[in-house]
């Protein structure tokens, strides 16, 4: 549905000595029909600039892109016919009502008033806006305004939806509701391209993600595949028995570490408090072998559990710093 090759954008800074800012430095990606595709990265990474180029709001300095077969630069009007766009800051007028904005949005796509009113009613029902749609928008909560923003973005029936930081600033219940709305749009056949700097959001929502940093894509794939690529699974061995109040001697930790570090299935390990954290290919395969090796050495673990690497681990491995940093 979306194909981009070598997409670039540089902003010229003000002042004689100010250097140009390379916001997007040549990115390649493809978004399949009917998937939720995410750009994950910190603020200033180039996420919003890429989205604004794809939405025809700013012109690329280089590269090519097509959306639904329409060329981004040569046929921007055709692109606009098939896309919806929800900016990070929204686009509503505080003194208007939600209903008025919905009708106006549909009218701006050239629809007659009767059709626009009918589409507004359909959007009100689909996004459960009845409770507040006739109030002035400045009286609505952040979550309510965000649902209205998305309803405005899809009222004309686009096949591709661009969402720029759709849950930024929302409380947890509002975020969860927005996630449900995004999934519903995908189930109805829409292709979703969203940007986010929330690790849990990318993990929970996206079929595939591109991690972008300083204008470049540093990794791409499904969340689970990216995490497997970094370090397989993590096995945490707790050497404190339940009846010892979490107390374990350094000698026991050293002994367990010496036993496990030479095992061929352990790629690396680290000690954290009373636990050993082991990096392995497969936790299901490694855990029985870990237990067997420790018991053979006269060491009985208090507990063993497996964990998956996080997307923050992926970002750290690709960029040398965590997403928060």
C-alpha positions as semicolon CSV with decimal commas, in nm:
position;residue;x (nm);y (nm);z (nm)
1;X;0,000;0,000;0,000
2;X;0,290;0,237;0,078
3;X;0,638;0,223;-0,075
4;X;0,914;0,472;0,001
5;X;1,273;0,477;-0,128
6;X;1,542;0,724;-0,026
7;X;1,295;0,973;0,124
8;X;1,480;1,283;0,250
9;X;1,401;1,618;0,409
10;X;1,637;1,892;0,529
11;X;1,528;2,207;0,711
12;X;1,731;2,521;0,665
13;X;1,804;2,678;1,002
14;X;1,781;3,051;1,059
15;X;2,096;3,252;1,113
16;X;2,416;3,273;0,913
17;X;2,608;3,025;1,125
18;X;2,323;2,780;1,183
19;X;2,365;2,446;1,010
20;X;2,083;2,281;0,813
21;X;1,895;2,010;1,000
22;X;1,870;1,674;0,822
23;X;1,538;1,560;0,966
24;X;1,504;1,254;0,739
25;X;1,821;1,122;0,577
26;X;1,705;0,871;0,317
27;X;1,458;0,615;0,448
28;X;1,328;0,303;0,275
29;X;1,020;0,109;0,387
30;X;0,709;-0,064;0,258
31;X;0,371;-0,097;0,429
32;X;0,150;-0,390;0,339
33;X;-0,221;-0,358;0,276
34;X;-0,427;-0,402;0,592
35;X;-0,146;-0,390;0,848
36;X;-0,064;-0,158;1,136
37;X;0,285;-0,025;1,067
38;X;0,468;0,183;1,325
39;X;0,756;0,428;1,334
40;X;0,917;0,399;1,678
41;X;1,172;0,652;1,791
42;X;1,246;0,939;2,029
43;X;1,128;1,295;1,981
44;X;1,322;1,458;1,697
45;X;1,401;1,128;1,523
46;X;1,220;1,219;1,199
47;X;0,889;1,041;1,260
48;X;0,654;1,336;1,215
49;X;0,851;1,476;0,921
50;X;0,820;1,143;0,739
51;X;0,447;1,132;0,810
52;X;0,397;1,489;0,689
53;X;0,579;1,407;0,365
54;X;0,361;1,101;0,308
55;X;0,050;1,309;0,377
56;X;0,161;1,564;0,110
57;X;0,187;1,842;0,370
58;X;0,556;1,903;0,297
59;X;0,751;1,819;-0,018
60;X;1,042;1,573;0,005
61;X;1,388;1,700;-0,091
62;X;1,467;1,363;-0,246
63;X;1,354;1,007;-0,289
64;X;1,030;0,856;-0,411
65;X;0,709;0,726;-0,256
66;X;0,376;0,588;-0,371
67;X;0,056;0,541;-0,172
68;X;-0,209;0,316;-0,316
69;X;-0,023;0,334;-0,646
70;X;-0,030;0,717;-0,658
71;X;0,302;0,902;-0,676
72;X;0,357;1,131;-0,378
73;X;0,507;1,419;-0,580
74;X;0,347;1,377;-0,922
75;X;-0,008;1,302;-0,808
76;X;-0,059;1,455;-0,461
77;X;-0,434;1,503;-0,520
78;X;-0,477;1,130;-0,585
79;X;-0,281;1,056;-0,269
80;X;-0,510;1,284;-0,064
81;X;-0,815;1,101;-0,197
82;X;-0,705;0,773;-0,036
83;X;-0,551;0,892;0,293
84;X;-0,665;1,023;0,628
85;X;-0,429;1,218;0,852
86;X;-0,444;1,291;1,225
87;X;-0,172;1,531;1,340
88;X;-0,014;1,510;1,684
89;X;-0,176;1,837;1,789
90;X;-0,518;1,769;1,634
91;X;-0,701;2,006;1,402
92;X;-1,027;2,114;1,564
93;X;-1,160;2,460;1,647
94;X;-1,217;2,505;2,023
95;X;-1,540;2,703;1,991
96;X;-1,703;2,463;1,743
97;X;-1,896;2,149;1,830
98;X;-1,776;1,806;1,728
99;X;-2,080;1,754;1,508
100;X;-2,016;2,079;1,318
101;X;-1,651;1,981;1,262
102;X;-1,748;1,637;1,132
103;X;-1,997;1,778;0,882
104;X;-1,750;2,045;0,772
105;X;-1,476;1,786;0,721
106;X;-1,700;1,576;0,498
107;X;-1,808;1,885;0,303
108;X;-1,442;1,975;0,242
109;X;-1,413;1,650;0,047
110;X;-1,681;1,779;-0,191
111;X;-1,977;1,584;-0,051
112;X;-2,330;1,731;-0,052
113;X;-2,466;1,840;0,284
114;X;-2,714;1,553;0,320
115;X;-2,437;1,299;0,262
116;X;-2,201;1,486;0,499
117;X;-2,464;1,486;0,776
118;X;-2,522;1,113;0,726
119;X;-2,148;1,039;0,744
120;X;-2,119;1,251;1,059
121;X;-2,395;1,046;1,224
122;X;-2,219;0,725;1,125
123;X;-1,888;0,849;1,271
124;X;-2,061;0,959;1,593
125;X;-2,197;0,609;1,640
126;X;-1,876;0,429;1,537
127;X;-1,655;0,627;1,776
128;X;-1,915;0,660;2,054
129;X;-1,915;1,041;2,047
130;X;-2,283;1,097;2,134
131;X;-2,215;1,205;2,492
132;X;-2,007;1,509;2,398
133;X;-2,038;1,568;2,020
134;X;-2,274;1,867;2,064
135;X;-2,057;2,040;2,325
136;X;-1,798;2,303;2,241
137;X;-1,472;2,119;2,180
138;X;-1,273;2,311;2,443
139;X;-1,493;2,151;2,712
140;X;-1,397;1,795;2,607
141;X;-1,128;1,583;2,769
142;X;-0,805;1,490;2,594
143;X;-0,928;1,139;2,523
144;X;-1,260;1,265;2,385
145;X;-1,085;1,516;2,157
146;X;-0,849;1,247;2,031
147;X;-1,137;1,017;1,937
148;X;-1,297;1,309;1,754
149;X;-0,966;1,373;1,572
150;X;-0,960;1,015;1,445
151;X;-1,327;1,031;1,345
152;X;-1,248;1,345;1,142
153;X;-0,958;1,164;0,977
154;X;-1,167;0,872;0,854
155;X;-1,502;1,037;0,777
156;X;-1,437;1,030;0,402
157;X;-1,354;0,658;0,401
158;X;-0,977;0,651;0,332
159;X;-0,791;0,329;0,266
160;X;-0,477;0,452;0,450
161;X;-0,474;0,625;0,788
162;X;-0,178;0,825;0,922
163;X;-0,173;0,874;1,300
164;X;0,099;1,095;1,448
165;X;0,154;1,004;1,815
166;X;-0,214;0,906;1,857
167;X;-0,200;0,861;2,237
168;X;0,053;1,128;2,338
169;X;-0,060;1,293;2,661
170;X;-0,354;1,059;2,721
171;X;-0,425;0,884;3,051
172;X;-0,408;0,499;3,059
173;X;-0,785;0,438;3,010
174;X;-0,795;0,680;2,714
175;X;-0,485;0,516;2,563
176;X;-0,645;0,171;2,592
177;X;-0,960;0,298;2,423
178;X;-0,760;0,454;2,141
179;X;-0,578;0,123;2,090
180;X;-0,917;-0,047;2,051
181;X;-1,025;0,212;1,794
182;X;-0,704;0,162;1,592
183;X;-0,750;-0,216;1,593
184;X;-1,114;-0,174;1,486
185;X;-1,013;0,040;1,187
186;X;-0,764;-0,227;1,080
187;X;-1,030;-0,498;1,116
188;X;-1,250;-0,292;0,884
189;X;-0,978;-0,312;0,616
190;X;-0,786;0,010;0,670
191;X;-0,407;0,028;0,650
192;X;-0,267;0,216;0,952
193;X;0,067;0,401;0,968
194;X;0,137;0,544;1,312
195;X;0,426;0,707;1,490
196;X;0,500;0,657;1,858
197;X;0,771;0,689;2,120
198;X;0,591;0,449;2,356
199;X;0,752;0,104;2,362
200;X;0,439;-0,070;2,493
201;X;0,226;0,091;2,223
202;X;0,452;-0,029;1,940
203;X;0,466;-0,375;2,095
204;X;0,091;-0,406;2,150
205;X;-0,044;-0,245;1,833
206;X;0,196;-0,284;1,543
207;X;0,225;-0,580;1,309
208;X;0,564;-0,443;1,202
209;X;0,775;-0,149;1,311
210;X;1,066;0,056;1,187
211;X;1,293;0,199;1,454
212;X;1,407;0,543;1,342
213;X;1,683;0,749;1,501
214;X;1,839;1,076;1,383
215;X;1,658;1,054;1,051
216;X;1,767;0,698;0,967
217;X;1,592;0,362;1,000
218;X;1,812;0,142;1,217
219;X;1,592;-0,170;1,236
220;X;1,270;-0,308;1,090
221;X;1,054;-0,613;1,150
222;X;0,781;-0,751;1,373
223;X;0,825;-0,663;1,743
224;X;0,884;-1,027;1,833
225;X;1,136;-1,082;1,551
226;X;1,332;-0,770;1,645
227;X;1,354;-0,882;2,006
228;X;1,464;-1,233;1,905
229;X;1,729;-1,082;1,678
230;X;1,896;-0,906;1,969
231;X;1,939;-1,176;2,228
232;X;1,691;-1,460;2,198
233;X;1,535;-1,517;2,541
234;X;1,633;-1,416;2,893
235;X;1,635;-1,676;3,171
236;X;1,642;-1,538;3,524
237;X;1,773;-1,776;3,791
238;X;1,690;-1,668;4,149
239;X;1,919;-1,838;4,397
240;X;1,733;-1,716;4,707
241;X;1,500;-1,985;4,843
242;X;1,154;-1,866;4,956
243;X;1,234;-1,932;5,325
244;X;1,560;-1,732;5,332
245;X;1,401;-1,384;5,302
246;X;1,587;-1,328;4,978
247;X;1,931;-1,370;5,132
248;X;2,199;-1,551;4,931
249;X;2,574;-1,550;4,971
250;X;2,820;-1,415;4,715
251;X;2,992;-1,752;4,713
252;X;2,673;-1,923;4,593
253;X;2,626;-1,663;4,320
254;X;2,985;-1,704;4,203
255;X;2,957;-2,081;4,205
256;X;2,637;-2,076;3,999
257;X;2,787;-1,824;3,758
258;X;3,095;-2,042;3,708
259;X;2,877;-2,346;3,638
260;X;2,654;-2,171;3,386
261;X;2,901;-1,948;3,203
262;X;3,067;-2,247;3,037
263;X;2,740;-2,397;2,915
264;X;2,721;-2,382;2,532
265;X;2,360;-2,261;2,533
266;X;2,442;-1,951;2,745
267;X;2,562;-1,665;2,525
268;X;2,622;-1,422;2,813
269;X;2,511;-1,356;3,169
270;X;2,497;-1,089;3,435
271;X;2,435;-1,084;3,810
272;X;2,149;-0,872;3,945
273;X;2,097;-0,884;4,324
274;X;2,028;-1,250;4,408
275;X;1,972;-1,354;4,048
276;X;2,164;-1,455;3,741
277;X;2,033;-1,324;3,412
278;X;2,119;-1,560;3,127
279;X;2,091;-1,475;2,757
280;X;1,997;-1,780;2,552
281;X;1,845;-1,867;2,215
282;X;1,539;-2,045;2,356
283;X;1,421;-2,038;2,717
284;X;1,212;-2,352;2,667
285;X;1,525;-2,546;2,570
286;X;1,762;-2,381;2,818
287;X;1,563;-2,397;3,143
288;X;1,576;-2,780;3,188
289;X;1,948;-2,774;3,108
290;X;2,009;-2,493;3,359
291;X;1,829;-2,683;3,635
292;X;2,021;-3,001;3,557
293;X;2,360;-2,822;3,559
294;X;2,293;-2,645;3,889
295;X;2,164;-2,954;4,069
296;X;2,464;-3,155;3,945
297;X;2,686;-2,890;4,108
298;X;2,492;-2,909;4,436
299;X;2,316;-2,574;4,381
300;X;1,937;-2,557;4,406
301;X;1,770;-2,247;4,258
302;X;1,486;-2,082;4,443
303;X;1,305;-1,999;4,118
304;X;1,361;-1,984;3,743
305;X;1,163;-1,776;3,494
306;X;1,194;-1,670;3,134
307;X;1,153;-1,320;2,992
308;X;1,160;-1,179;2,643
309;X;1,391;-0,892;2,549
310;X;1,213;-0,558;2,518
311;X;1,205;-0,313;2,229
312;X;1,419;-0,088;2,446
313;X;1,686;-0,362;2,435
314;X;1,661;-0,350;2,056
315;X;1,695;0,029;2,050
316;X;1,993;0,008;2,286
317;X;2,166;-0,250;2,068
318;X;2,107;-0,051;1,748
319;X;2,186;0,300;1,873
320;X;2,399;0,259;2,184
321;X;2,144;0,423;2,414
322;X;1,796;0,357;2,553
323;X;1,488;0,522;2,408
324;X;1,451;0,738;2,722
325;X;1,809;0,859;2,687
